[in-house]
Amino acid sequence: MASSKETFISCVMKEEHEYIPMFLRDLTLGLDVINVRTTDVYTKEYDHKLSASAVKAFREFCGQDAVVGCIHTMAFNIEAFGGTVRYPEYGIPIPVKHPFENIAEIPDIPLEPAGKALGALRSYSAVREMMPDVAIVANVEGPLTKAGTITGMDTMIMHMESEKDLLDDIITLCADHSLSFLEKLDAAGSMDCVFLASATDNPDMFGCDIYREFSIKHLRRMTDIIHKMGYPVIFHPHGVFTYPEAKDTFRETIMTGIDGFQFAEENDPFEIASMISKRCSILGGTDVVPTLLNGPRETIENETIRYLNACKNENHVFMCSCSLHRATPLNNIKIMSDAVHRYNGRSV
């Protein structure tokens, strides 16, 4: 019988697999499972043992086949580039100062992971040791998404309009910073796949031309490098890809060589599955908002089955629509994950 890791990677790589694997991409919700404060993990040095314990506890809670190897925060990027982040005691970390809000040229910044990112690397290694048969997915940001985190959205929009060369340089630096982190995970043997979290890589937000000029260009480069490292790449842009112009950008996105595409909210799963047509794996499922946030049980179960049925003829990894964070009702997550297990004919 194949392990969770083998089933997940086989599905992502369009190979035979035993069942529909599940990857819920928890970034902070595991802290609710073990009932600790956000500030207990996000200490100055980052508590990698507590982070790994939260990852393990969430996996045991819902029985997923793949996990992100740490409790994640944008602070890994913001603080590394000189910005600041506020840490609510039981909330999600919040940017206070974006490091590149007022730059005219790229500063000389080391690419080596530092600060809390070093603790994150240790968390990935600890998770690997705890769960050798579960796939570990490295969560890093996509091109425009990471640039927006570093510059702030208003600044990035101004660069799009008047300083595109500077923005391109910022994106290149951000990508190289992420690739340096991945190289460390590779050297430690503590990842199996790379997930490019890309909410701001979004044709609805900036238009298809900007998406092509920046997201697709840098996605192609990052995918090539990650493939040379030996890992599959999953890309998760936001936005709707089912209207005519966006369908063209969708095809261009798949042609970058990505191994998996996770669609976001408001995309018809039947149409997305038809557009993918086995050219890569498809990832997606139940909406976090409003479905998982509000319920009730019947709505969660019906929506979960709808997504499973829509994608059943593709290489489908079940995910909810986006990342999971603190205060998402755990009972609703369990309703969803149990529905996936029953669909697979597995006990819950």
C-alpha positions, 0 to 999 in steps of 0.5 A: 500500500502506498504511503500518503507521501507517495500517493500525493506526489504520484497524483501531482505528477499525473501518475497512478495513485490509490485515492484522491489525496488531501492537502489543506495547506494549514498556515496557522490553524494548527495553533488552534489544535494545540491551543497555544498563543501565536506569540508562543511560536513567533518568538524572536528565535521562532519556536520550531518545536512548537511549530512542528507539533502544531503541524503534526497535530493538525495532520492527525486531526484531519488525516491529510496526505501532505503538510506545510512544514512549519507554521507560516508567516509573511514575516519570513520575508518582511523582517528579512528585508528590513520591515516590521510585523505585529504579532497578535496574541491569538491572531494572525501576524500583521505587516506594520512596515513594508521594507521596500515602501520608499526605495528608488533602487534595490538595496544590497540584501543577503539572500541567505535565510535569516531570523525566523526563517531559520526557525522555519527551516528547523521546523521543516526538518522536525516535521520530516523526522516526525512524519516521514511518510507524509509529503512535505510541501514548501510554501513560498510566495509567487512572483507578484505576491511576494513583491507586494508583501515587500513593497506594499500594494500601493507602492507596487501598483505605482511601480506597475504604472511608472517603474516597471524595470524597478518592479521587475528587479524587485520580483527577481530579488524576491524570487531569488530569496525564495529559491535560497530558502528552497535550496536549504530545504533541499540540502536538508532533505525536508521537502517533497514539493513546492507550492507557490502561494500567489494571491496577488498574481491575479488577472482580476486584480491587475489585468491579464497583461500585467499577469503575463508580463510579471507573473508568467515570466517569473513563474516560468523561471522559478519552475525551471529552477525548482525542476532542476532541483528535482521537485514538482511545482504547484501554482496557486494564483487567485482570480477567475480564469474562465472568461475568454481573455483569462482562458488565454492566460490560463493556457500560458500559465500551464505552458510554464511547466507547472505540475499542478494548478490550484484554482481559487474561489469563484471558478467553476470547477467543472470548467477548470477541470475541462480546461486543464484536461490532464495537462497538469494536476488540479488542486482545489475544493471547498471555499474557506469563505463563506462555506468553512467559516459559516457552515452548516454541515449540509452545505459543507458536505454538499460543496465538498462532494461537488468539487470531488465529482467535478474533478474526479476524471483529472489528477485531483488533489483535494484542497480547500480554496485557500490557506487555513488560519486561526479561528476557522472552525475546526469542527467544520474542517473535520466535516469536510475532511471526513467527507473526503475520506468517505468519498475515498472509501476510507474510515473516519 
